[in-house]
Amino acid sequence: MDATLFDYIEKRSMVVGVGSGGCRIASQLQRFNVMADQYAYISCGEEDLAGALRGDKLLVELGFQGKAAPRDVRAAARRQIKDIQKLVSNARLVFVIAGMGGAEGTALAPIVAKEARDQGAAVVAFVAMPHSFEKNKHFYSAIGLKHLQTVADSVVIVDNSEVAGTEPETPLADLYAMVNEKIGFALNKIITSSDNGDYPLGLRKFLGATSGKGYSVFTMGTSEPSSFEEAVSRAVRGLNGCVEPTEAKEALLYVVGDTSLTARHLDESIGMLTSMMNQTVGVQYGFSTRGKDSTMAILIASGFSKTKFDHYDPIAEILGDRIIDSGQEEAVDLGFETFPSIEI
């Protein structure tokens, strides 16, 4: 991130929840009252907006019933592009939060990010990628992520499979809610102001570590109470399936433990982190002593040129840098709500 972008920290900031997952995560953050002066929500689903907390809300109307593909959502967004521009017009630091497993987040997140940046805002994208078992969503999520990186100053990836893997016995019906809640809790802990045993990293360190350094990846690790090194070890291992950990250039570590947490615990935990990643990685840390039932390590590592999600796009794997068309496909609006009947 260019040093001049730090000027944005003191200016008007906004969190934009995009699509179903993004609206839920943004609502979690709004409950904690962190990260932004203003919250906004954009989705094709009325239920997503109804479940969101207070803030500006924009319904992107598809114009038809049934399941939509990302190209359909992009076409609908183009029809309401002035509404999207107005939504982000007053912000100078915009956090775009989206789940990239569905058509809405995948299609809308790059559009919202681009419109915000075109109006002079710095853009931080925080995106949750689909689970490993959601194979039908992998290709489009990879395409959306690639386009998002070109229009955002910072892209932080959450691998849903890794976050969910910290509690493998969670019923599938509760899985998505659990992941969203954990993400909201973790961002609150990292960025919120110091209070009663919490020593956060803060927004400035978060932006400095994640912006302009390739992809950043968010992971978490949990362990038994007071098992600080084990929690950190699990968080670092969570990077293995997504990126090459030794490529990391910077890391933010936040440890949630009980009152037995000491300076020696932190020193040993940071030493373990650097030994598992690389000795030159810069580590900044924060901590909370208000944990009770378990110890948690929250890790954001940055500087990765590639992620496993690059492999989700087989066309890019074959072509490499020989891109045929850098634009994203959009459905053609023929003006019909449904296909016209044809008599034979």
C-alpha angles and dihedrals in degrees: 000000000000113000090238090064089071085076087073092065093076094045132083111302131195137191114211116195109206124198126341099310094040093051091052095049092045090051089053090053092047090055088056089045095225141132101024150042092221138029128206134178131206127182145135090236120083089203090059091056094042090055093048122095125244119313141087113317130195124190112204104210115215096193095225140064124245138046116335129210121218090258090058091051092048091051091050091048091053089058089055099036093125090056090052091048090051091049093061099028098105098046127091097184114040126188109200108199118188145153109232095201097086136055095252101054093039093052103034103042096070091044094051091045093050095048091050092048093046087058092054102265126136108237129212115185119202110186135179112214122213124271119264091250092056093083094155089064099047101087097051092042090056092050092048093048092051092052092044091057091058094057103035129076090216134018120195115188127207114196101211091201092059095045092046090047091069087073105029094170094062110123112251091239089061097038100094094045090050093051093048091048092050092050092050092047093049096049090048091053094048099045108027122101123268114276136158102336098340118116106181129193092232135218096283094057091043092055094042093053098044107037126091095359104100119260122348122208128208120210137163135204129193132193143160117302112290093009092122100157092049092054091050091046091054092049092053092046087055088070094059097080093047108036143358102272094206089065092067117120101181136015137194114205124189120181122198110196142135130274091282090076109119137181088256091057091053093046092051092044093052090046090054091048094053092045091054094045111024136300094243098056112118111234127198119182145194133178148196126209094196097090114118119169099033145000119253131194118198115197132186113182124183142190101070118147094192139023134192087261090072086071090058089076106066092180092059089046090058099040099038109182093351095100114182098193123003093195125095119243119252131193116253112246105224093174095250123125087202134009111280117247118252122208117213 
